[in-house]
């Protein structure tokens, strides 16, 4: 028996003796590609397709799936006006397995989920973005205290997945969270969410980002307060452009037309 067949037999035996079950529906998982969610549950969250808003990343209501349609800024974002970042891209809607994956990665130390999420980012970036356009890629940083408590920064893990697929990207670690903040997901008031992030980020004084186009990566964006403050700090250090790429974005209960 050759090595490939031996590996397949061993993997099959392990799945038989130590089976995995979907954490959402408890259905048995028959492959090792995704040990958390069955194919049906993982496929359910809406993947963001054209047309979508280039400022908040959300798909336009009732217009998902038109592939070649041009993207445009939604009514809510037109009313709010420009953000500190230039464009925002999100791979999928924050619902079902996508929402569950973000929470398990962030709060339950399930680091294996980062690869699954990075694969969604990669597929989206190949479809909707010109990754070679960016000079640098930067992860939204955690404060050192929180990173020490968690043991890792989930956004760093997503960036690592992107770097494996897009070798043209150069990693930057110039952005730092200079003061601890409350967890954004635990603040419901949008005004307080924004205030929570003001002045939370800075670029090392010796770093010159003049004329650099930067891709900023995070797991989920909601109000945009965190990535806006990050972009403000990067542009203060000279960056000419800051686009944001996130794994997921929630659908807000507003008219997105």
C-alpha positions in Angstrom: 0.0 0.0 0.0 1.5 3.4 -1.0 1.9 6.3 1.4 -1.2 8.2 0.0 -3.5 5.2 0.4 -2.0 4.6 3.9 -2.8 8.2 4.9 -6.3 8.0 3.6 -7.0 4.8 5.5 -5.5 6.2 8.7 -7.6 9.4 8.3 -10.7 7.3 7.8 -10.0 5.2 10.8 -9.4 8.3 13.0 -12.8 9.8 11.8 -14.5 6.5 12.7 -13.0 6.3 16.2 -12.9 10.0 17.0 -15.7 11.5 15.0 -16.4 15.3 14.8 -19.8 16.8 15.0 -21.1 20.2 13.8 -21.1 22.6 16.7 -24.4 24.2 15.4 -26.5 21.3 14.2 -24.7 18.3 15.8 -24.5 16.6 12.3 -21.5 14.2 11.9 -18.6 15.7 9.9 -17.1 13.3 7.5 -14.0 15.2 6.4 -11.1 16.9 8.2 -11.4 20.1 6.1 -13.7 21.8 8.7 -13.9 20.2 12.1 -16.4 22.7 13.5 -19.2 23.0 11.0 -20.9 20.7 8.6 -20.8 21.8 4.9 -24.5 22.9 5.1 -24.0 25.2 8.1 -20.8 26.7 6.8 -22.4 27.5 3.5 -25.5 29.2 5.0 -24.0 32.7 5.9 -24.4 35.0 2.9 -21.2 35.6 1.0 -21.0 39.3 0.1 -21.4 39.7 -3.7 -21.8 42.7 -5.9 -23.3 45.2 -5.6 -22.2 46.1 -2.1 -21.5 49.4 -0.3 -17.8 50.3 -0.5 -18.0 52.3 2.7 -19.7 49.9 5.2 -19.2 46.7 3.2 -22.8 45.5 3.4 -24.5 44.0 0.4 -27.3 46.2 -1.0 -30.7 44.9 0.1 -32.5 42.7 -2.5 -29.6 43.0 -5.0 -27.2 40.2 -3.9 -26.0 37.9 -6.7 -25.8 40.2 -9.7 -22.1 39.5 -10.0 -21.1 42.2 -12.5 -23.1 45.0 -11.0 -21.1 48.1 -10.0 -20.7 48.8 -6.3 -21.9 52.1 -4.8 -22.2 53.9 -1.4 -25.4 53.1 0.4 -27.9 55.8 1.5 -26.9 55.5 5.2 -23.2 56.0 4.4 -24.0 58.9 2.1 -25.8 60.6 4.9 -23.0 59.9 7.4 -20.3 61.2 5.0 -16.7 60.0 4.4 -14.9 57.8 6.9 -11.2 57.9 7.8 -10.6 54.8 5.7 -11.1 54.8 1.9 -13.0 51.6 1.2 -14.2 48.6 3.2 -14.6 45.1 2.0 -16.2 42.1 3.9 -16.3 38.5 2.8 -19.5 37.4 4.4 -22.5 38.5 6.5 -22.1 38.2 10.3 -24.7 35.5 10.8 -25.0 31.8 11.5 -21.7 29.9 11.3 -19.8 33.1 10.4 -20.9 34.8 13.6 -20.2 31.7 15.6 -16.7 31.4 14.2 -15.8 35.0 15.1 -16.9 34.4 18.7 -15.2 31.1 19.1 -11.9 32.4 17.6 -12.0 35.6 19.7 -13.4 34.4 23.0 -13.0 30.6 23.1 -9.4 30.2 21.9 -10.4 28.2 18.8 -7.4 29.3 16.8 -8.0 26.6 14.2 -10.9 28.6 12.9 -8.6 31.4 11.7 -7.6 29.2 8.7 -11.2 28.7 7.6 -11.9 32.4 7.9 -8.7 33.3 6.0 -9.8 31.0 3.2 -13.0 33.1 2.9 -11.0 36.3 2.8 -8.7 34.9 0.1 -11.7 33.8 -2.0 -13.3 37.2 -1.7 -10.0 39.1 -2.3 -9.4 37.1 -5.5 -13.0 37.9 -6.7 -13.3 41.6 -5.7 -9.9 43.1 -5.1 -6.5 43.8 -6.6 -4.3 42.7 -3.7 -1.1 43.6 -5.6 -2.2 47.2 -5.4 -1.3 47.4 -1.7 2.2 48.2 -0.4 1.5 46.9 3.2 -0.9 44.8 5.1 -1.7 45.6 8.8 -3.7 43.8 11.4 -6.0 45.7 13.8 -3.9 45.5 16.9 -4.9 44.4 20.4 -3.7 46.2 23.5 -0.7 44.3 25.0 -2.6 43.4 28.1 -5.5 41.9 26.2 -3.2 40.1 23.8 -1.3 38.6 26.8 -4.6 37.5 28.3 -5.9 35.9 25.0 -2.5 34.6 23.9 -2.9 35.8 20.3 -4.5 38.5 18.2 -7.1 37.0 15.9 -6.5 39.6 13.2 -2.8 38.6 13.1 -3.9 35.1 12.4 -6.0 36.2 9.4 -3.2 38.3 8.1 -0.9 35.2 8.3 -3.4 33.3 6.1 -3.4 36.1 3.5 0.4 36.3 3.4 0.6 32.6 2.5 -1.7 33.1 -0.5 -0.5 36.6 -1.6 3.3 36.8 -1.3 3.3 40.2 -2.9 1.9 41.7 0.4 4.4 43.0 2.9 3.6 42.7 6.6 3.6 45.9 8.7 3.5 46.0 12.5 3.7 49.7 12.8 0.2 50.2 14.3 -0.2 49.9 18.1 -3.1 50.1 20.5 -1.8 52.6 23.0 -4.5 52.4 25.6 -6.9 49.6 26.8 -10.5 49.9 25.6 -13.8 48.2 26.5 -14.8 45.3 24.2 -16.7 47.0 21.4 -19.2 44.1 21.1 -20.4 44.8 24.6 -21.3 48.4 23.9 -24.6 48.9 22.3 -24.7 52.7 22.1 -23.0 53.8 18.8 -21.9 57.1 20.4 -20.2 55.3 23.3 -18.6 52.8 20.8 -17.1 55.7 18.9 -15.9 57.4 22.0 -14.4 54.2 23.3 -11.9 54.1 20.4 -10.9 57.7 20.1 -7.1 58.0 20.4 -6.7 54.3 21.0 -4.2 53.7 18.2 -0.9 55.2 17.1 2.0 54.5 14.7 5.5 54.3 16.1 7.1 57.7 15.9 10.1 56.5 13.8 7.9 54.8 11.1 7.3 56.7 7.9 4.4 55.5 5.9 4.6 58.2 3.3 2.7 57.4 0.1 2.0 53.8 1.2 -1.3 52.1 0.3 -2.3 49.9 3.3 -4.7 47.0 3.6 -6.1 46.9 7.2 -7.4 43.5 8.3 -9.9 42.6 11.1 -12.4 39.8 11.9 -15.6 41.8 12.0 -16.6 45.5 11.6 -19.8 46.9 13.0 -20.0 50.7 13.5 -16.6 51.1 11.9 -15.2 53.0 14.9 -12.2 50.8 15.4 -11.0 50.7 11.8 -11.7 54.4 11.4 -9.4 55.2 14.3 -6.8 52.8 12.9 -7.0 54.5 9.5 -6.7 57.9 11.1 -3.4 56.9 12.9 -2.0 55.3 9.7 -2.8 58.4 7.6 -1.3 60.7 10.3 1.9 58.7 9.7 1.7 59.4 6.0 -0.3 56.6 4.4 -1.9 57.7 1.2 -4.7 55.1 1.3 -6.2 52.7 3.8 -8.6 50.1 2.7 -10.2 47.6 5.2 -10.8 43.9 4.7 -12.8 42.0 7.3 -14.1 38.5 7.5 -17.7 39.6 8.3 -20.1 42.5 8.5 -23.5 42.6 10.2 -26.6 43.6 8.3 -28.0 46.7 9.9 -31.8 47.1 10.1 -31.8 50.2 7.8 -32.6 51.0 4.2 -29.3 50.3 2.4 -30.5 51.5 -1.0 
